[in-house]
Amino acid sequence: MARLRLAPPENVIFTTHLDVRVTDVNYGKHLGHMELIGLLHHARAEFLAAHGMTEIDIEGRTLLVVDLAVSYRSEAFFGQTLMIDIGMVFEGSRGLEFTYGVRDQATGELVAVAQTGVVFADPEARAVVQVPQTLRALIEEGVK
């Protein structure tokens, strides 16, 4: 398999700080894969909450993650505080991509970069719809 060529977000619209908990550490004594994905999910939920939204209600639409890519750059350990930067990029009229840069807050060392592709669904019609205007506006404004 070809190596992923992911980069941290170019236009950061939100930053949060999360601690690596003891339950986030795997048998290799560093941050586990599933736990990193959970931290990314938490950061995305914080971003949405900061703007009055949830993954199940963005203008009455539901956010659906359709793909995920992660590239690890260094280890993270119990007790470290991670700084997670989030960016968003349009992927056509019906989807967008959240991009993430995960760094050790103390040193600035890059721990991981990731992307999640998302679409939005009308829960009543059970159909994919256009990106909600609220998110379009946040991207265009470059809101933090």
C-alpha positions as CSV (number, residue, x, y, z in Angstrom):
1,M,0.0,0.0,0.0
2,A,1.3,3.5,-0.8
3,R,2.1,5.7,2.1
4,L,-0.5,8.4,2.9
5,R,0.6,12.0,2.2
6,L,-1.5,13.9,4.7
7,A,-0.7,17.4,6.0
8,P,-2.0,19.4,9.0
9,P,-4.8,21.8,8.2
10,E,-3.8,24.9,6.3
11,N,-6.6,27.0,7.5
12,V,-7.3,26.2,11.2
13,I,-10.8,27.1,12.2
14,F,-10.8,25.5,15.7
15,T,-8.3,24.3,18.3
16,T,-8.9,22.3,21.4
17,H,-6.6,20.7,24.0
18,L,-7.2,17.2,25.2
19,D,-5.2,15.1,27.7
20,V,-4.1,11.5,27.0
21,R,-5.8,9.5,29.7
22,V,-4.6,6.2,31.1
23,T,-7.4,4.5,29.2
24,D,-6.1,5.9,25.9
25,V,-2.8,4.0,26.2
26,N,-2.5,0.6,24.6
27,Y,-0.2,-2.4,25.3
28,G,2.6,-0.5,23.5
29,K,2.4,2.1,26.3
30,H,1.4,4.8,23.8
31,L,-1.8,6.4,22.5
32,G,-3.8,3.7,20.7
33,H,-5.3,3.9,17.2
34,M,-8.9,3.7,18.3
35,E,-8.3,6.1,21.1
36,L,-6.8,8.7,18.7
37,I,-9.9,8.4,16.5
38,G,-12.0,9.0,19.6
39,L,-10.0,12.1,20.4
40,L,-10.6,13.4,16.9
41,H,-14.3,12.7,17.2
42,H,-14.3,14.5,20.6
43,A,-12.5,17.5,19.0
44,R,-15.0,17.6,16.1
45,A,-17.9,17.5,18.6
46,E,-16.4,20.4,20.6
47,F,-16.1,22.4,17.4
48,L,-19.7,21.8,16.5
49,A,-20.9,22.5,20.1
50,A,-19.0,25.8,20.1
51,H,-21.2,26.9,17.2
52,G,-24.5,25.5,18.6
53,M,-24.6,22.3,16.6
54,T,-24.4,18.6,17.2
55,E,-23.6,15.7,14.8
56,I,-27.2,14.8,14.8
57,D,-28.6,18.3,14.3
58,I,-27.0,20.7,11.9
59,E,-29.9,22.6,10.5
60,G,-31.9,19.4,11.0
61,R,-29.3,17.4,9.1
62,T,-27.2,14.5,10.4
63,L,-23.4,14.4,9.9
64,L,-22.2,11.0,8.5
65,V,-18.5,10.1,8.5
66,V,-17.8,8.2,5.2
67,D,-14.0,7.9,5.3
68,L,-11.1,8.3,7.6
69,A,-7.3,8.5,7.0
70,V,-4.6,8.8,9.7
71,S,-0.9,9.3,9.4
72,Y,1.2,8.9,12.6
73,R,4.3,11.1,13.0
74,S,5.3,10.4,16.7
75,E,4.1,8.7,19.9
76,A,1.9,10.3,22.6
77,F,1.8,9.0,26.1
78,F,-0.3,9.1,29.3
79,G,-0.3,12.6,30.8
80,Q,0.5,14.5,27.7
81,T,-1.8,17.3,26.6
82,L,-2.5,17.3,22.9
83,M,-3.4,20.3,20.9
84,I,-5.8,19.4,18.1
85,D,-6.3,21.8,15.2
86,I,-9.2,21.4,12.9
87,G,-9.7,22.7,9.4
88,M,-12.5,22.1,6.8
89,V,-12.5,21.9,3.0
90,F,-15.4,21.5,0.7
91,E,-15.6,18.3,-1.3
92,G,-18.4,19.2,-3.8
93,S,-21.8,20.4,-2.9
94,R,-22.7,17.4,-0.7
95,G,-19.6,16.8,1.4
96,L,-16.7,18.2,3.2
97,E,-13.5,17.1,4.7
98,F,-12.4,17.8,8.3
99,T,-8.6,17.9,8.5
100,Y,-6.8,17.5,11.8
101,G,-3.3,18.3,13.1
102,V,-2.5,16.7,16.5
103,R,0.5,18.1,18.3
104,D,2.1,17.7,21.8
105,Q,1.1,21.0,23.5
106,A,4.4,21.2,25.4
107,T,6.8,20.7,22.5
108,G,4.8,21.4,19.4
109,E,5.9,18.0,18.0
110,L,3.4,16.6,15.4
111,V,1.8,13.4,16.7
112,A,-0.6,12.7,13.8
113,V,-2.5,14.2,10.9
114,A,-5.9,12.9,9.9
115,Q,-8.8,13.6,7.6
116,T,-12.5,12.6,7.9
117,G,-14.7,12.8,4.9
118,V,-18.3,13.6,5.8
119,V,-21.7,14.0,4.1
120,F,-25.0,15.2,5.5
121,A,-28.3,13.4,5.5
122,D,-31.9,14.3,5.9
123,P,-33.0,11.8,8.5
124,E,-36.6,11.9,7.4
125,A,-35.9,11.3,3.7
126,R,-32.8,9.1,4.5
127,A,-31.0,10.9,1.7
128,V,-27.7,12.7,1.3
129,V,-28.2,16.5,1.0
130,Q,-26.1,19.6,0.5
131,V,-23.6,20.9,3.1
132,P,-25.6,22.9,5.6
133,Q,-25.3,26.7,5.1
134,T,-24.1,27.2,8.7
135,L,-21.0,25.1,8.0
136,R,-20.4,26.8,4.6
137,A,-20.5,30.2,6.4
138,L,-18.0,29.0,9.0
139,I,-15.6,27.8,6.4
140,E,-15.9,31.0,4.4
141,E,-15.4,33.2,7.5
142,G,-12.5,31.1,8.7
143,V,-14.0,31.1,12.2
144,K,-12.1,29.9,15.2
